[in-house]
Amino acid sequence: MPQFHRIASVCLLALSCAAPAWARLGVGPSAPIDPVKFPAVRNQDQAAAADNGSVTLFVWHDSRHGDGDVYGARVKHDGTVLDPNGIEIAAGSGQQAEPAVSWDGSNWLVAWSDNGAVQVGRVSPAGAILDAPTTLSGAGQAAHPAVAWNGALHVVVCSEDVANVRKIHGATLDDEGQVVAADAALSLGGSDVRPSVAAAGANALVAFETSAAGNEDIRAFRVTAALPSGVITRLDATDVALVSQSDPQEFPAVASNGSAWLVAWEDFRARASNGADVRGTRVSSAGAVLDNSTIAIAVGAGSDVGVALAHDGAQWLATWTSSASGQLLRTIANNGNPAGASHTGATPRSLARRWLSWMQ
């Protein structure tokens, strides 16, 4: 699995207001567009980010201590790194990895995998660790956490393997970091992994990878959760098939514009010539697939991987890593039409100001 990976520093491309978990790139509205570097030793990767309106919290997997920990840093919208040495969010023996993060209006909630469990903790706007880690997952081997705030609750999802049956599980927490509804299975199949989640009001869309039909496909289902019970309820009796091809589709990402969702993934239908492409589809608030032939987000030369998505209030923003061109960016209109050509991540300052103006 390719990863957004750097030796001796983390370079986080700051582009939009949220990022999916396990997108191997973190996105947030810091400026300039040129990569922001956090100095560190050894390897840093698996970045994710969430913005609070003026500051973005980036989180990542960090190997400075030899194994794997989760670190973070706050970055202002002018590109100022507030925590140049990083914030140690989760450390211990073994691997703390795959961080995900959301903002609830008061604090950030960070989720991560820890040696087969999924844990969470809050970070304040001042960069303080507010909680001891809370374990959310159940008896199975858990991985790939993702988190979204639905206006009342943090919805945390992950994949759990119990006796070789892999399902998407979920739990909810309030803005005090307290578990409201405990871990429970959400998906219907037995080979479901790598969930991504985004909220549109009280409802959220969970996109995931499954091999239920033999090859890796991307499916989704809508959920809702509300106080006081916090229980996550499925809104779709069956999974929504977003794409089904004889070649694999993997690593979904999802973002919301408030009334619909955009899901994107790595698509291998043209792997003989291109390797992986990035394709996607919109999903309506009613759970209908709006782009049955898929949106061709990145289908050029070279392999395109690690897609991350966000919405700036007017249009979608996609960014991914191209083996031919480095980090690329593209806007997608609300109607699903890709708007213009892709841009490289190392952009002129004039273009950087244009991207930033979307956030203001």
N, C-alpha and C positions, 0 to 999 in steps of 0.2 A: 504494500500500500504506500504510494508516494505521500510525502508529508511536506508541509511548509516548514523548512528545517534550516537552521543556521548554526554555525559553530561560533562560539564566543560572544554571540549577541542575539537578541530577538529583534527582528525587524517586523513591525506591525504596521500594515498599510491601513491608514485611518480614513474610512470612506463613508460611513453611514451610521445609522442610529442603533443598530442591533446586529447580533450575529448568532447563527445557529450553533448549537453545540456540535463538536466533532467536525465542524467545517475547519479545514486545516489552515484557515486564515481568519484573523479577527478583524472586524470592521467597526468603525465608530467615527463620529464627525470631527476628528481632530484635523488641524491644518498645520503645515501644508500637507499635500498629498504624498510628498516624498516620504519614504519609510522613516519611522521613528525608531531609534535604536536604544535598547536597554543593555548596558554592558554587563556581561556575566561570563563565567567560564563554562566549559563543556557545552552541552547541547540544550537548546530551548526549541520547543515545537508545540503543536496542538493548541494554537491560540484561539481564543474567543473573546468577545467584548460586548459590553452594554453601556449605554450612555444615559446620563441623568439630566441632560439639557445643557450642561456647561462643561462637564467632565466625563470622560470615558474611562471605565475600568477595563483594562486588558488583563486577561488571565492566561496562563500557559503552563505546560509541563516543562519542568526545569531539572537538569541533571547536575547542577553545580556541586551537590553533595555526594555525587557518585551513583546514587540510585535514581529515583524519580520523585519529585515533589511538585506541588502546585504553588506557583508564585503569581503575583499580580502587580500592576502599577497603574496609577491614575495619570491621565494625560488631559491637559486643558485643550480647548478648541484652538488655541494659538500654537499648539504643538509642544508646549512646556510639559516636560515629564516631572510630575510631582514626587515620584518615588524612584529615583534613579537607581537605587540598589534593589528595588523590588520589595514587595510585601510577601512574607512567608505565610501562605494561607493554609497549606496542608503539608505536613512533613512526617516522616516516620520510616520504619523499615519497609522494604519493598517498594512498590510502585504506587504513587498517587499521580493520577494521570487523567486525560480526557476531560478537562474542565469545561463547564458551561456556566453562563452567568445571565441574570436578569435584574432589572431595576424595578422596585415596587412603589416609587415615589418618595421613599424615605431612606432605604438602604439597598445594597446589592445582595442578592443571594447567589452564592457560588456552589455548584454541584461538581463532584468529581468521582472517579472510580478509585477504590483503594483495596488492592489485593482481593478482588472478587466481590467487593461490596460497593454500594453507592452512598456517599456521604455528602452533607451540605453544611454550610455555615454562612453567616452574614458578614459583610464588610460595610463600614459606615462611610459617609461622604468624606470624612477626614482620613480614611484609610485604616481605621482601627478594626481589628478582628473582634466581633461582638459575641461570638458563641464558641463553645467547644463543639467539635464536629458531631453531627447527628447522623446516625445510620438509618437510611430509608429502606434499603432493599431487604428482601426476605431471605429464605434459606438457600436459594440458588446462587449460582455464580453470576454476578451482575456486572454490566459494562455499558458504555456508550450513553451516559446521562445527557439529557437535554432538559431545558427549563424555560418556562414562559410565565409572565404575570398576566392574569386575566382581569385585573381591576379589583379583585378581592382576595385572590389566592395565587400563590406560586404553584404551577402545575409542573411536577418533575416526573419525567418518564425515563425509562432505561430498558435495556434488554436483559432478561434473566434466563439462565439455563438451569432447569431442574430435571435431572435424569435425562439429559440430552433432548429435552423439549424446550425450545427457545420461544419465549413470548415477550411481548411488550408489557411492562408493568408501569404503574403510576402511583403517585402519592401527592398530597397537597400540604402546603404550609401557609400560615398566615404571615402578616408583615412583621410579627414579632419573632419569626423563626420557629414557631411551634407547629408540630405536626398536627394537622386537623383530620386528615384521612390517611390511614396507613397504607402501605404497599399492597397493591392488588393487581391481578392479571387483567389486561385490557384487550389484548389481541386474541384472535380466534384460531390462528394457525399454530404450528409447532416449529417453525423455522424462521422466526421474525427477529430481525436485528437492526441495529444502527438507527434508532428513531431520531427524528427531528420534530420540533413542536413550535408553533407560533399561535398566538391568541388574536382573535378578532372579537373584542368585547368579552363576554363571559364564556364564549365558545372558543375552542382551539382545534387546530388540525394537527394530527400526528401522522407524519409520513415515515415510512420504514422500508427496509429491504427484506424481501422474503424469497425463499426458494421453494415455495409450496407447489409451483407448477413445474419444477425441475430446474429451471434457470433462475438466476437472480432477477427479480422484478421489483418495481416500486409500487407500493399500495399505500392507502391512507384511510383514516377514519376520523370523524369529528367527535369531540367530547365536550362536555360542559361540567362545571363544578361551581358550587355556591355555598356560602355560609348559611346555616351553622354547621351542617354535616360535613361539608367539604368533599363528599364522595364524588369521584370522577365517574360520570355516566356517559356511556357511548350513545351517540345520536344516530349512528348508522348500524343497522342490523348485520350488514355484510361489509367487508372491506371494499373500498373503492379502488379499482384497478386503474392506475395512472398510466402505465405503459406495460406492454407485454411483447417481448421480442424473443427470437431464438438465441440472440446474443445477450450477455448480461447488462443489467442496469444496476448501478450501485451508488452508495454514499449520498442519500438525499439531503437536501437543504430546503427549508421552507421559511417564508416571511409573509406577513399580512399587510394589506393596505387599509384595514379596518372593516372591509366588507367582503373581501375575497382573499384567497391565498395564491401565491406563486410557489410551486415546487420545482426544483431543478435537481439534476443528478448527473453522474458520469454514465455515458451511454456508449456501448461498444458495438453497435450495429455496423459501423464502418471501420472496425479495428484493423482490417487487412490493409487499409490505406492510411488511416488517420490515428490509429490507437484509440484513445478515449475522446469522445466529444462531450459537450455539455448541452443537454436538452432539457426542456421543462414543459409544464402546463399550468394553467390557472385552474383553481377549484373554487366554485361559487360558494356562497354562504349556505346554500342548501345541499352542498356536497356533490354537485355535478361537475364533471370534467368539461372544461370549456375549450380545450385545444386538443382534440382527439389525434391530430396528426403531429402533435408536439411543436414546441417553439424551438427553433434552431438557434441557440444562444451562442455556441462556439463550435463550429464544424470545419475549421480550417486545418492547415497542415500542422502536424505535431500533435502530441497528446495533451488534452486539456482536462485538468483534474482539480479537486479541492475547491469546488464552487461554494461561495457564501453569498447570501442574499439579504437585502434590506429594502425598505420603502421609505422615501424621504418626504412623504405627504403628497407628492404629485406623480411619482413614477417609481418603478422598481430599479434597483441597482444590483448588478451581479458582478462578482469578481472571482477570478480563478487563476490557476497557475498553468501556463503553457510551456511545454518543453521546447517550443520553437521561439517564443517571444517573451518569456518571463511572466510577470504578473500583468494581467489584463483586466480591463473594466468595460462594462457596457450597461447602458440604460435600456429599460424595457417599459413601454407605455402601459398604462392600465388596461388597454385593450389587447395586450399580449404581443404587440409589434415591437421587435427590437429597434431601438432608435439610433440609427447611424452605426458607424464602425466601432470596433473595439479600440480602446486606448491602453497604452502601456502604463504601468504603475508609476514609473518615474516620469512624471509629467511636468511640463513647463508651469511656472508659478501662475501664469494667467489662467491656465486650465484648472489649476488647483483652486484658485479663487472662485472660478465658475462652479466647481463641484461643491465648495463650501457654501456658496450662496444658496444652494438648495436647502441647507439646514436652517437658514435664518429667516 
